[in-house]
Amino acid sequence: MLGRHHFLLSLATVSAVLLPLLEPAGMPVVVALLGVGIGSLIPDVDATDATIFHSDISGLSGDTGRIINNLIGPFLPVFGYATKYLMFIPSVKFYNSLFRNHNFGTEHRAFTHSVLGVLTMTFLTGVYITVLMALTGELRFFLLFYFLSGYLVGNILHMLEDSVTRSGIVWNSPFSKAGIKGEISTGEDNMKPRFMIYLCGVVAAATVYTAMIHSNYLGASIAGLGAVSLIWLVFLSAAGVHRTG
């Protein structure tokens, strides 16, 4: 999928669950959504010209696109290059020395698109941010928790989104060759991902409206979770997702 698909689909999916909680929860929801947005682009640090290395997300148009790029754009290359050179490449070298019978490569859709890679990068991101917060005297663990939770979810959604493409991914690489792939062409502005974004966006709007009208924030959030889960199951089926290897 294209970078904007990863970003928008991940945010739309999570927004259906978290936005109903914005009024009672406030800042934690905003921080978690920020984590989702950045995390949804992080696995592509193994690609040369990934969206995460740029200060704007190509393809976002209109006032909403400008607002998103102005808010999140400056953070993207910081996280992109820091993840690539301070986490991704050192981690590959570390795991290659630790597991000599397995090959942890730096090619696209290998380490950064595996469960071990995602967990490793999330952990190291937490370590680096903790150090920076401590140095600046702004150590706020509860906000860090919400950010890293969203960041991890964004990474996992990225992997799920790549699992519907023809290339697919191997979730347990390099310990297993069993992968998951679908029938969506990578690099094309495919209608199916865009339709998914619209559907999840409608669900998000509906859950927010329900929460505002009935003041049932948790109920609307749970309903949103159920709705986007069902949409994702239908999407995976429509994309012809199956196991390989």
Buried (B, 14 or more C-beta within 10 A) or exposed (E): BBBBBBBBBBBBBBBBBBBBBBEEBEEBBBBBBBBBBBBBBBBBBBBEEBBBBBBBBEBBEEEEBEEBBEEBBEBBBEBBEBBBEBBBBEBBEEBBEEEEEEEBEBEBBBBBBBBBBBEBBBBBBBEBBBEEBEEEEEBEEEBBBBBBBBBBBBBBBBBBBBBBBEBBBBBEBBBEEEBBBBBBEBEEEBEBBBEBBEBBBBBBBBBBEBBBEEEBBEBBBBBBBEBBEEBBEEBBEBBEBEEEE
